């Protein structure tokens, strides 16, 4: 079975994934510190597309007393054919279409060259639930990021409380 077929098939329940012979996905090339523990294997890849949300807040020591602060991620996760399979929301909380979910916990980060995008990440997971595709996820890598950096818009007392949405894209690899 080819990789595209495995990715599409991986959207079914985890048991179906293993039965189809798609239990592994080729992980990306990353520095060692962004790799999950050796006893975990990649089983799914998705593409995330959405927004980083930043809020203009009072910030001691910032120029003009205010600065943009990260608030949340809102993104749709899609399979190789562009079909939605889940979402990332505040937490960050990953939720699959089948109801399985987990909360990501940052473990390591790699800045993108020349700060052109949000960093690559290795995340652990907690609060997993459900028997579906995300139910047994142990680690996630975020790579190939585009956009998502702090807004260029002014952030002063006048803009306090405003939310800025900054588009981003990334590829996510899931391990169990």
N, C-alpha and C positions, 0 to 999 in steps of 0.2 A: 504494500500500500504506500503511495507517495505521501510526502509531508503535508501537502495541501489537504489531501483527503483526511489525514490524521487530525489536522487542526479542526476541520469541519466536524469530524466525528467526535472530537473531544468535547463538543458542546452538549453531548448527551450525558447521562449519569456516569459517574466514575467507573462503575462496574462494566458498562458497555465499552468504555475507553480501553480498559485493560483487555477485555475479551477481543477487541478488534485488532490487537497487536500494535496499538498506537501509544504504548505506555511511555515513549520518550520523544521529546522534541529536541532538535539540535540547539543547545544553549549558545548564546552569543559570546564573542571574544570580549573579555573584560579583565581588568587587573584582578589579581588574586583576592584582594580585600573586598571586591564586589561579588565574589562567588559564594553561593550558599554552602552549607556544610556538605562534606563529601558523601554522606549517606542519603542525600536527597537527589532526586532526578527530575529533570524538566518534563512536564507532561502537557503543557498548553502554552500557546502564544496568542496574544491579542494586540490590537492596535487601539490606543486610547486617543480620543479627540474631544476637546472641550475647552474649558476655561479655568484659569487660576483666578481666584477672587482675592482682591486686596482691599483693605479698608483703611481710610485715612484716619489716623488716631493721634491723640496727644502722645508725644514721645519725648521724655526728658533727654536733653542733650542733642536732639535733632535740630537741624537748621529750622528756624521759624517755629520750633516747638512741636511740630507734627511730622509724621512720616507714614508711608504706606506700610502696612503690616499684613502678612499673609493671613487669610481667613479660612479658605477652604478650596478644594478642588471639586469641580463638577465636570465629569466626562462620561462619554459613552464608550464602552468597550465593544469592539467589533471583531468578527472572525476574518479569515482570509478572503472571504467573498464580500466583506463589508456589511454583513448582517449583524445587528446588535445582539450581544450576548450578556450584557450586564452594564453596571454603572459604578463609578467611583464618586463618593460624596464626602461630606465633612467627616472627619474622624482620623485618618481617611478610612472609609468603609467601602469595601468591595461587595457588591451584591449581584449575583448571577440571575439570569432570567428564570432559573429553576428554583430560586429562593435561597440557595446556599449563600453563605457570606462569611467574611472575616474582616477584622480590623488590622491595618498595616502598622508596623512599628519600625521606624527607620533604624538601620543598623550601621550603614556606611554610605558615603556619598563621594562622587567624583565630579568635580566641576567640569563643565563643558568648555572647550578651548575658547578663549577670548570672551567668556561669559555671554555667549550668544543664545543660550537657552538654560532652562532649569537643569540642575545637575542630574546625572545618572544616580540611581539609588539601589541599594540592597535593603529590603524590608523583611523583617520577620513577621509572623502573624500571631494574633490572639483572638479570643472570642469566636473561634470558628463555629459555624452551625450549619445544619442541613446535610443531607446525603448527596447533594449534587456536586457539580464541577468544582466549586470552591470549598466544599466542606472539609477537605483534608489538606488544604494548602498549608505549607510550612514556611515558604519563603517566596519572595517576588523580586525580580530584577526589573528596574525601569531603565531602558536604554534608548538610544537614537532619539533624544528629545529635541523638540523644536519649539521655540517661543516660551511663553509663561513667565518672563522676567518682570520685575517690578515696573509699574506704569511710569511713563515719562511725564504724566500730567502733574500739575502743582498739587501739593498737599500742605495746606495751611489751616489755620483755625477756621477759615471760611469754608473749606471743603470737609471739615471734620464729619465723620460718619458716612461719607460717600463711599460707595463700593465701585471699584474698577474691575472689569472683566478683561483678562488678557488671554487670548487664544493660545493653546499649546497642543502638541501632539507628542506621543511617545509609544514605544513598543514595550510590552510587558511579557515577561517569561515567568511562569508559575512552576513551583517545585513542591514535591511531596516525598 
